[in-house]
């Protein structure tokens, strides 16, 4: 069988959920029958460095906002030079640019991978997508909720919108007692202290102000023997720190900023809190579950597709500090229940959300497209 030429176009190669999924796909395609090239609209980020170290070409248009005509023309030349059988586009800006330039470059099969942030786009952006989607061969969605939104609100054809749920390397995310002790020592957290944690982008979409509201009563109930570990960076980080100061609870919060040892920080936690207001298929929830952390997550979109309530995690309504508080205290008071949830969560990750199974579905789809000529 001839080599399949596969080009990925993505808005960014910085740290993010879609970027990580692309990285995992490429790692497992490297030794298959594919010639691969990656192009990023924005300047090269962390994942571009990793991919280049594998010997795969990564180019960048060095765009800060939307591409102008000169950049689009450059992209047409890049695509035409590589001559891909399939152009697979990730994230909104890359999807729109790829549809136009891929069509003009004569690519037969254009795939888009819209994510949940489509639901935050304004009317102009959504009308643009509705118009340009005609150039897609198919759309690959990370969750059923994203697929439903595309079909219901943007008029995607059901037979052209497929779902391939995100997956993770389950062994990579196995709980580590050694790392737990290391992080707790680094952060000066005693063994008897319970840690409620979050990891991810720090912005309003994640609903972290509701966790802060809930934490005041939790601190009182537990007589101060609790810490809240917030891992990540984003545009709401400073306002959350000010909120904790104003509430008089900043001594119970550890805001780490960006870290690249998420497995270690997850292992240091006793409960993973995920109060997000909008999600597709959140990788960090999969990772926390694989790490046997009991997850308390909001009953929205992709999160409710992952968690079986009261079995592999706890589902709560969004934007409700009182229920966050109640469920965190319930798990802190019942360590056996928390442990059972953690073990059931890991088992589900092993059975349903392995990265290898996810990539096999992508490969099958690429092969089916290529076989159509």
Phi, psi and omega in degrees: 000135182291156179293136178267128181267115188236121180245132176255132174241125183224149181297318186216154171242022174281179182293127179182166184296310181295321179298321180291320178298317177301316178302316181294322178296312184297320178306321186268351176269342190307319184261011176267186184272057182229140165261125192239141172219144179238138174230131178250137176291316182274167177305154184298140178240199186301318183287331175299318178299316181297317182292318179297326178294340176276357180087017180257136184288132174233126176244162180221140175273354178054046180264136178267326181237239177268147179289136173274185185297321181296319179291322178296321178296320177299321180293320176301317179296319179297315181294315181298324180293320182281331180056059181288146168285326182226133172248115183251119187250132180244136174077153196307305186296318179293324180297312182293316179296320181292324178298314182289307185289324178297319178296314181292332179276357176082022178289131184283321185240112177248123178251141173242147175236079177293147177245180186297338182293353172304328183288351178259359182282152179281176187299319180298315179298317183290324176293324176299314180297317181301321181288316188277347183297343180300339182275353180284143164282319178200163170244134178251116184258148181273349180208158177296326181295320176295316178301314180300321180295315182298319180289313187286317188258337184241003173074022176295144177285130182305325182283351177253001179244106181250160180244125170235101182299148176302153175226168179223161173280096189299322180293324179298331185257024178289139179304141179231116177294323179298314179292325177302312180295321181298311182293319180295324177293316179302321184264006177057050178251116181291159184300324184282353180279131175270138183244122172257128188229165174217146173221137180150190178288134183264091174213177189297332178303332186277352173066027187289339177297333178287328175293317178298317178301320182288333191288335182302312180290325178297317179299318179295313182298322183267009177053040175080357183273055181207149174226150177246117186255111183250111186252122178138176178225165181164180189285354179256001186299312181297320181291328176291320177298318179294323179297316179297319177300312183297325180279350181076027184237013186299332180292343180264359181248139173238110176260111188272339192072197182293135172221148178255014179243057185297323178302318180295317181291324175297318180298330180285345183273154173259330177221138175255119181259131182226083186273029188300150180262344183204126181210155169263265175235091189291115180301322185294330176292318175301317182293318179296320179292320177296333179273010178063027175271129174293124184258132169252110186231156181285146184278073182225147166037233186293333181299319181285348173280342182265315190266130169266113190303131179067009176237301177255007179169183179240126176259136180227157177292149180289158173057044182222092183297324183297318181285326174303312179302312183300314184287324176296314179297323180298317179287326177295326181277345182232082184294329177296317178298315180300318180294319179296318178297317180299317180292319179294325179296314180297319180300320179295321178298319180297321187273329191239338191231037178285144181295326181294320177295320179298312182294324177300323178292321176297314182299315178303320181290318177301316181296320180295322177294313183298328182290343178281353178084000000 
